[in-house]
Amino acid sequence: MLNFLIDLIETPAIILGIVALVGLVLQKKKASEVFSGTMKTSLGMIVLSAGSGIIVSEISPFVSLFTEVFHLSGFATSSEAVVGAMQSSVAIIASTSALILALGFLINIIIARLTPLKYIFLTGHMMWILSVTLAFSLYVSGFSTMQIIVIGSLLQGVLMTILPAIAQPTVRKVTGNNSIAIGHLTTLGTVSSAYIGGLVGDKSKSAEDVKLPESLEFFKDTSMSVLIVMTIFYLIVVLAAGPEKVAVFSKETNYVVFGILKAMGFTGGVLILLYGVRMFLGELVPAFKGISDKLVPGAIPALDVPVLFGFAPNSLMIGFIFAVLGMIIAMFVSSAVLGVVPLVSIIGAFFTGGVAGIMGNARGGRRGAIVSGFVYGFLLIFGSGFTYTLFDFAKYGAAGVGHDCIDAMVILMALKNPYIGIAIIAAVFGLLCWKEVKYKKGESKALNGKASING
């Protein structure tokens, strides 16, 4: 039964479909509307996942060739690989993290019901990474199995509430409303980078308002801008690698044609992903109103980062490009300072470096997007190198890989001394509750002021 529940929580399409189902039922919609809304929400998430899968498969040869061309050696950056290896290798981490995942989700809902922080975290794979990170941190600190489960579950629920709350002021600037939040373990990196971008940028000059000559208007089309950028990236790498090295991946296909086809495949994946986002958001947000009205008044769904892509496609590409540059520089800095070489994460650069660009643009315009993307890329790679030297992941089955989720890195460092780390998390939770109350009071005054003027 427990495994069944955990599989449900870890499957985004199913859990979001259930959320839509509950929301529509609470709104007393017709059976046909409930069925349609539930299925479209789940299908939208499956389409999004399919797009993500295509993106990963189309960029994989680029990553391998990039590493070979530039003679890089080091460790891969993938939080999924780290926590998956730990679960497979350490029985206590596997069993306790499973319970932390399930109980933490329930605690997140209770916190959203009882406190001013109304965020319900719905990104399944991030919940999984967080649960294993917490189980690992408490396990290496010498806590008993029961302590790991109890403390880990409470921390899981609190952190799944805190992280969307931290991002929400910036998310509101991107979306223009409070209907969705971000539930991801790169929040501390993207948000801090965006604030830095805001300090040096000018938000009146948005990347989305760039005026192009008529001959270059096609750049405003997301598919064309992504295709051109990825074609340039791929051609540089395949030309540098040469036909023999590329043939390992391209087989009978000409190596230049192979590079162009992969760039086109990547672009196709992005378009599929964006369609899936539009599809499931179009059903989920209205359905979530039922949960918001009846179960958790004012509840806000915290979703995966691609939900922001469509709001600022130019900023997404700017963030991606400059995150790659930040990662490359950080890789060499990490080698010189820490003696380890975390390899560039192209997937991380696109998905979350792109979001850093979107958030940076919201706070600091074009310059903000550039700076935010670069800072985020640097922080991810250097942070991965730092935590790799701080913790012996290989001892727990995760040899040759490091984290690429900045929040997971910060949590690991905070819980290095668990009592201090728990105190910090509790203090942040209290501060965010106070800020949320203050924000809602300000929002209420603004609405009353408008009502008075209209009256």
N, C-alpha and C positions, 0 to 999 in steps of 0.2 A: 504493500500500500504506500509506504514511504517513497519507494523508488518510483512508483507511478506518479505521485504528487511532485516529486523533484523533476521528473521528465517533463511534466506539464509546465512547471515554472521555467525550466531551461529552454523551452520551445517557444520563441517569440510569437509565431503565428497562432499557436493555440492559446497562449495566455492573453494576447490582445483580442482574439476572437471571443474568449470568455468574458473579458472586460466589456466588450461591445454588447454581448448578449445580455449581461446583467444590467447594463445601463439602459438598453432598449426595453427590457422587461419592466424595469422600475418606472419607465415613462409610460407603461401600459400601451405600447405600440401594437399594431396588428401583428398576427403571427407571421404573415408574409414579409412585413417590414423587419421584424426581428431576425428572421432567417436570412433575408437579403443583406441586412447590415452586418450580421455576424460573419457571413461567408465572404463578403467583400472586404471586410477588415482583415480576415485571415489571408485571403488571396492577395491583397495588397502587400502584406508583410512577406508572403512567399515570393512575390514578384521582386520586392526590394532585395530579399536575400539572394534571389537568382542573379540580380544585377551585381550585387556585391561579389558573388562567386565568380562571375565572368571577369570582373575587374581584377580579382586576385589571380585568376589563372592566366589572364592576358599579360599581367605585369611580371609574373614569375620569371620568364626568360630574361627580361630586362634586368631584374635584380641579380640573377646569376652571372650574366654577361658583364654587368657593371662591376661586380666584385672581381671578376677575372681580369677584365681590361685594366683596372687600376691596381691590380696586384694587392688586393686587400685581404687580410687575414684577421680574424677576431671572432667575436661571438655574435650570434643572431639575436635580434631584439624582438621578442614575442611573449607577451604576458600569458597568452593561451598555452604556449609551449611550456613555460615555467610551471604554471599551476597544474597542467595536465600531467606532467612528469612527476610532480610531487604527489598528486592523488594516486598515481599508479605505483609509486615506490614506498609510500609511508601509509600504513593501514590506518593509523590514528587520524592523520590529516584527512584521509579519504572519508572516514565515517563521520568525524565531527563536522567537517565542512558541509557534508550533505544535510545534516540537521541544522547547521547555522543558516544555510540557504533557505530552507523551508520556514523555520521559525522567524528568521530575520524579516522575511516578506510580511508575515503576519504582524510583527512588531511595527514595521513601517506603516501599515494600514492603521494600526491603533494610534500611533503617534500623529498621523495625519488627521485622525478623528478628534483627538483630544488637545492638540496644540495649534498654535497659529501657523505652523509650517504644514501646508496641505499637499505636499508633493508625494505622489505614489510612483515609485521607481519601477519601470516596466521593461528595462533592457536586460533580457535573460542572461546573455553571455557575460555581461559586466557584473551581474549579481553573483554568477559562478566564480569569476576571478576574485571578487572581493571576499567571498566566503572562504576560499582556499588561502588567500593572503592572511586573513585574520586567524584561521586555524593554524597556519604555519607560525605566525608571530607569537601566538600564545603557547604553542607547543614547544618552540625553542626556548621560551622564557621559563619553562618548567611547570606550567599549570597542569592540573589533573584533567582527565578526560571530561568530567562533569563541569569543571570550571571553564574549560575551553568552549563547551557547548553553551553554557549560560551567558558567560561574558561575551563570547563571540556573537551570539544571536542578538544580544542587546546592542553591541557595537554595529552589527550589520544593519539593523533597523534604523539606528540613529544616523549612520553614515549615508544610507540611502535617502534619508530626509535632508541631511545637511548639504550634500553635493549639489542637488538641483537648486536649493535655496541660494547657494553661493553664486551660481551661474545666472539666476533669474533676472537680476537687474540688467545684465547685458543682453540676455535673450529677449527681454521686452523691447530693447532698443532695436533689435534685429527684426522681430516679428510685428512690432507695433501694438501688441496686446499681451494678455496674461493667460491665454488659452492652453498653451503647451509649455513644457519645460524640457531640459536636457538631463537624461539619466546616463551618465558615462563616467568612466574612471580616468578621463583626461581633463576634467573640469578645472582643477587647480592650475594646470599648465595653460589651457586655452584662455581662461579668465585673467590670470596674472599677465600673460602676454598681451592680451587686449588692453588692459589698463596701461601697460608700458607704451603700447602703440598709441593710446589716447593721449598720453602725456606729450608725445613728440609730434602728433599729427594734427590735422585740421578736419574735423568732422563735417564741415560745410562743403568739402570737396570729396564727395563720395566716388568710389571706384565704379559704382553702378551708373553714374551720371556722365561718364567719360564720353565726350563728343568725338566721333570718328569721321574722317572724310567719307564721302558717299561710297568711294571705291572699297573702303574697309568696313562698311556697315555689317558685313556678314559676321564680324567678330562678336557682335552682340548676340548672335545665336549660340546658345550654350554648346550645342553639338559641334559647331565649327571651331570655337575657341579651344575646346578640349582636344579635338582631333589635331589641330595645328600644333598645339603645345606638345602633345604626346608623340606626334610624328617627328618633330624636331629632336625630342629626347631619345626616341628609339633609333633614329637614323645616326645620331652622334655615336651611340653605343655600338650598333651593328657595324658601322664603317670602321670604328676603332678596333673592334674585335676581329673583323675579317671573315671571309666566307667559311673557312675551316672550323673556327670555333662556333660560329652561328649554326653550322650544319648539324651540330649535336641536337639542336632544337628544331631547326627548319626542315630537316630531312632533304627532300627533293626540291623544295622551294628555294628560289633565288634569295640570298640573304637580305638584299635591299627590299625586295617585295615582301619578305617575311616581316621585316621591321614595320613597313607600312600597314600590313594586314593586322599586326598586333596592336598598333596604335588605333586602327579602326575598331578592332574588337573591344579594346578598352573603352572607347567612346560609346560603343553600343551598350556596354555594361552600365555606363553612367546614365544613359538615357532610360534604360530599363529600370534602374534604381529610382530615378526621379519619378517615373510613372507610378511605380509601386508606392512611393511616398505620398503622391497626390491621391492615390486610390484609397489607401488605408486611413490617411488623415481625414479625407472627406467623409468617411463613415465613423471613425473612432471619436473625433472631437464632439460631434453632436450626440453620439451615444453616451459618451462619458458624462454628459450633463445629468443623466439619471443617477449615476453614482454620486456626482457632486451635490445634487439636490436632496437625495434620500439617505445614503449611507455615510458619506464623508462630505458634509457641506463645504463647498468651495474647493473641492479636490482638483488638482492639476496633474495630468499625466506627464511623467518624466520619460522621454523617449530617446531613441538612439540618435546620434548626431546627424545622419543624413536628412532628418526632417528640416534642417536649416538650409540645405543646399540651394533649394529653389528661390530663397529670399534674396540671395546675392551671388549669382553665378560668377561674375567678374572677380569678386573678392575671393571666392573659392579658389579660382585658378591662381590668383596672386599669392594667396596663403600657401598653396601647394608648392609653387615654384620656389618661394623664398624659404619655406620649411626645409626643402631639399638642400638649399645652400647652407642654412644654419646647421643642418645635420652633418654635412660634409666637414665644415669647419670644426664642429664639436668633436667629430671623430678623431681628428688630428690633435686637438687640444687634450682630449681624454687620453690619447696615446702618450703625449708628452708629460701630462700632469699625474695621471693615475696608473699608467703602464698597461692599460687594457684598451682594446679597440672594439667598441660597439659598432656593428655595421649599420649603415643607413637603412632606415625603414621607409621604403617608397610607399607602402600601403598606409603607414602611419602619417606620412607627409600629406597624402591626398585626403584621407578621411578626417583626420583631426588637425593637421596643419592647415587644411582648407577651412575648417571651422574657426581656427585661430584667426585666419585672414578675414572671415566674415565678421567675427566679433571685433577685430581690430578696426575694420572699416566702420562699424557702427559707432565706435568710440573715437576714432581718429582719421576717418576718411581713407583716401588712397595710401597716404604715407603710413597711417596707422595699420592698414592691412599688410603692408610690406614689412614693417618692423615687427608686428605681432607674429606673422608667419615665421620670420627668421628667428626671433627669440624662442618661440615654441619649439622649433626644430632643434635649436641648440640645447635647450633645457632637457628635451626628451633623451637625446643621445648622451649628453654629459651626465645626466641623472642616472641613466641606465648603467653607465660605466662606474659611477660612484657606488650605487647599491650592489653592483656585481663584486666590488672589492670589499664591501662591508659585510656581505652575507655569503656563506659557503653553500650556494645553491646545489653544487655538484654532490654534496654530502647527502642531499635529500632527493637525488635522482634527476635533478635538472642541470646536467652538465652541458656547457657550451651555449647556453641561452640566458638572456637577461630580460627584464621587464621593459615594455614599451608603453605602459600606462602610468603616467606621472602620479596620479592619485595613489596607485598601489605602492609606488616607490616611497611617497611621503608617509603613507600609513606604516610601511615597514620600518622607516626611520623613527617615526613617532613612538611605535610600540617596541623599539629596541629597549627602552625602559618603560614597561607597560603601564606602570602607575602614573608616571608623568604623561604618557601618551593619552591614557584614558581621561585624565584631568583636563588636558588640552581639548580633547574632543567634546567633553561635557561643557567646557567654557564656551567653545565655538557655538555649540547648540543653543546655549542660553542667549548669547549675543545675537544670533540669527533670529531667535524668537522675538527678542526685543525690537530688532530692526524691522521685522515683518509687521509687528503691531504698529510701529511708527509709520511704515509705508501705507498701511491700510487706513490709518487715521488721516493721513495726508490726502489719500485718494478720496476718502469720504468727504472731507472738507471741500475738495475741488468739485466734486459732484454737487454738493449742496450750493456752492457758489454759482455753478452753471444754472442750477434750478432757479436760484433767486433772480439771476439775470433774465432768464427766459420768462419767469413769472412777471 
